[in-house]
Amino acid sequence: MPTCTCERILENEDEENHECQLKLPAENESFQYDSAVRYRDGSVRLRNPNIELMDQDILYHLALGSGSHDLVEMFGDVKFVCMGGTPKRMEQFANYIMKEIGHKIPAGTTLLDISQYSYRYSMYKVGPVLSISHGMGIPSVGILLHEVIKLMYHAKVKDPVFFRIGTCGGIGIEGGTVVISEEAVDGMLNSYLELPVLGQLVRRPAKLDRQLARDLKALAHRDDPYDTVIGKTMCTYDFYEGQARLDGAFCEFSENEKMDYLTKIHKAGVVNIEMESLSFAALTHHAGIQSAVVCVTLLDRLKGDQVLAPKEVLDEWQIRPQQLIARYITRYLQRRGRLSLEGHGSISKKAT
């Protein structure tokens, strides 16, 4: 029986007559932009009047600059910004999404790491998709987001959609489960990012677009050999003590105290723990950018602290969030007849 990518079963109609129920970015009326962070045409508007007064804005950690590079020509057609922790993972995603959307680069070339000379992050462009590594933890992803949001501004990108693709520890769910975050909270279950600015604490709501999360969930296939769930994501500042692990260099709590804490946050709706979602959600929301976080669990923290799955299993699991995001991007391009792109703004280098 044929099905649409929104997973609605087509019983009495063929695929050509089917009206997909997914709310894609340009159609998502529930997502309202603050006029302070959006121009009328949908392009990004910075909450910083100083940028417009600068002769050049150097995006130091990306090895780019508004004066040294034609950012509109290079990045003006970007629609999706996909971020993940490691350079290798995001290089793999760039090559994967290139095949999924039918993007072509000149014969004898490979994808270029645009930010290779920053020695901080890696960035690949595949047609309307940017694939960028964000490093580990709130500070690293925060620095990157400042510069990528400014990149969107300088490139005059309209209505971009940001995704974080990552790994996490599950709470009450098995390893290999895909988790779509409906909300990001800190270790105290607060749904905001707290940042000291000029000696005062500034709180920014860590909001993700819930319609986007629902649309991603609708793209989970019934025959996927794993579960896809939606729930709260806890974001911590630490991998060990902050996540109630017993195996760090320091541990000043008992196993019973650990289990009491994990059970408490599980009852509060937390289904996974990682270290970037709070900053990712807060900064994209503050910029008026639609965003979603999709991670795969590497273990159930109610059953242990250490990642014991074999390397080949972990590699297969880490592809699962990429597949879901690729389905969303592919569906968007399908609706606009743009699945076979001819490389506008492509950045590649000769293979060696």
C-alpha positions, 0 to 999 in steps of 0.5 A: 500500500503506497504511503506519503512521506507524511506517513498517511496511508493512501487507501482511496487515492493515488499519490498524485492526488494526495495532499501532504499534511506536513507544514514545511517551513514556508507554510508553517503559519504557527511560527511567528517571527518577532519583527525585531529579528526579521525583515519583511522579506524573511531575512535575518535581522541582527539584534546588534546595531554595531554590526551595520556600522563596521567596515567589515565583520570578521567571522573569525571561527569560520575563517570568513569575512563580510569584506573578504568574501562575497557571502551573498554569492557563496551562501545566499541560497542556503535554506537548511543549516545542520550542525553536529558535534564532530567534523567527521560526522558532519563531513559524512552528513554532507556527503550523505545529503548530497546523494539524497537530494541529487546534488552534483559537483564538478567531476574530479572534485570533492566537497571543500571544508570551507572553514578548514583554516579556522582550525575550529569548526568544519563547514561544508555546503551542499546546495541549500544545505550547510553541514557544520561541526559545532564542537562539544558543549554550550560554549562551543555551540554558542560561539558557532551560532553567533557567527552562523547567524551573522553569516545568514544576515550577511548572506541575506538568507531568507527564513533559514531552518536550523537543525542540531543532529547529535548523540545523547544518553536516553532516560528510560529508552533504549540505545539507538532510539531517535529523540526529537526535542520538544523543549530544552531544560538545564540541570535544574529543569529550567527552560532558559539559558542563563548567561552573565553579561556585564556582571548581570545574569541574562536569561534567554528562553530555550524554545524550539519550534514544536510544529517542526518537531511534530513534522519531523515525527511524522516522517518517522517510517513505520518500518524503521527498525527503531523508535522515534520519540518526542520529549524534553531534553536536558542540557548539562554543562558537564558530561560526568557529575552534571549528568549524574554519572558515577564514573568521573574523576570525581563523584560525591553522591551515591548510586541511590542518589543518582537513581533518585535524580534520574527518576525525578527528571524522567517523571518530569518528561525528560527523555534524554541528556546532552550538552548543546540543546539549551544554547542551540534553542535559546540563540536560534529562538532569540534570532527568530530562526526555526530550529529543531534538535534530533539526537540518537541515544547511545544508552539508557542511563537508567541502566548504566553510565558507560557507552558499551555498544560496539563501534560499528553499532554506534556508527549505524545509530548515528546515521539515524538522526541524519536520515530523519533530517534528510527526509525533511529536506528532501520533502521540502525540495520535492515540493519545490521541484528542486531535488536535482540541483546544478550547484549554485553556490557550490564549494568544492575542490579538486580531488587529490 
